[in-house]
Amino acid sequence: MAPVKISIIGAGSAVFSMRLVNDLCKTKGLAGSLVSLMDIDQTRLDGVHDLALRYVKELGGDLRFEKTTQLEDSLRDADFVINTAMVGGHSYLERARAIGEKHGYYRGVDTQEFNMVSDYYTISNFNQLKFFVDVARKMEELCPNAWLLQTANPVFEGTNLVRRCSKIKVVGFCHGHYGVHEMVEALGLDMKRVDWQVAGFNHAIWLNRFNYEDKNGYELLEEWIKEKSVSWKPKTPFDLQLSPASIDMYNFYGQLPIGDTPRNGSWKYNYNLETKKKWYGEPWGGADSELGWQWYQERLKTITDAINYLSNNKSIKLLSLESYLKFLPKGSVPEELKQEIKVFSSPTALSGEQHIPFIDAIVNNNAQRFVINVPNEDSIPQIPKNVVVEVPAIVDRNGWHVEKIDPPLSEKVIKMYLIPRMLRMEWALHAIMNGDKDVLIEMLIRDVRTKSYEQAVGVLEEILSLPENEKMRKHYNDREKL
Ligand code: NAD
């Protein structure tokens, strides 16, 4: 047992913080640890801090908490730093998106080929990307040996950027690979008998290995496609693992896209709402359509309201399922929220987030398998070494040990998807690291929605003119290096 200091940056993201607290309480090897909750929003911070204290008390857990609005205080002497902050919040994303739409860019300029996820901004997201680097550089001063667990998006660009701008040990985290479980369950198979592997980049992973006992799992998937795919209907906008888009990508690339990857197809599936509905299902057209994203915003609000209610009503027992259900309108409790609540109110269930088991593996040598974002060595030979890839690895006290990717990714996945996606990351990083606005404009020139040079310049200048983008404006106007 080794107590550590874990700093959570952007801790006001209540569901996420509470998932981590949940997992920590139930991980005996990390008993006695100090959790430093850091957020610039005092109200959110107070709410999460209060809930965390009550939760630990009810569970009889052994954790200490501190809360702060000062980044430096939280980072000082940390062993692990989990960055989940979103600078500017969802409201900035919507403002930048609205400007994009005004200039003819459906779903905003940051929605790009192979990067359609609505909070994964790489062009107009200077403040967020710069913050990733600021955190890493402050860590060099205040906790140089700590691990940075990069969770806020964009994980692919962000993890690569931090590696290029600092010496801090950084690993990117996402739960997208759970798409394998969703698919296996939909096929009526038992996950324990599945031998699987995924590989690629964050939000761009592919099922390279799929065996079911002694059978080829892909033959079972083919049967499902033949018999059941016609009657597929999404339960939520995020239920896309076996959507027509996902199956179409499988048919084209020869391997199944996993998790968020079907959201990140080409324009074929994303030209407009009608196209999205065809490929991602009615009524929403997937998570990243105007309807799907609105659904997600409403869901986030329900959760924030629930958290506020719980932190304002201190007599409520957090470990009782009924106490949550009482708050929520009768008959309207979403299934995935019920699942979330079940985890919280169980004395042993973990959230499924990888962060705390990862820390436990490093600290206590409690070796486990993860899917993490780490520098490429030989996993994907066609991708340069050191570009960050998302791959399965065993983690123990000596760090990560990436599995041999076998069989390899298909030629089409490499040439038609991963290499073009990697170039977009390289362009975005070149732009921000060199303050090179021309590269951002050139990215837009190469966008199918751009009809003139003036359109690309116009949209970028209007985004740069937003008051919250003052630093971004200066960075690009003065060609500052990062
Ligand atoms: P949110 O806006 O609800 O929460 C983010 C928090 O960051 C807020 O409490 C905000 O006050 C705080 N914050 C903003 N600027 C800050 C700063 N300078 N310092 C400290 N805190 C600051 O957002 P969310 O929906 O919870 O998403 C957070 C991030 O996590 C996003 O980037 C999102 O894309 C990402 N995300 C990642 C995964 C994953 O698996 N990797 C999954 C879901 C969401």
Residues whose N, C-alpha, C, O or C-beta is under 5 A from the ligand:
A	BS01	NAD	I9 G10 G12 S13 M38 D39 I40 D41 R44 T84 A85 M86 V87 G88 G89 H90 D119 T151 A152 N153 F173 C174 H175
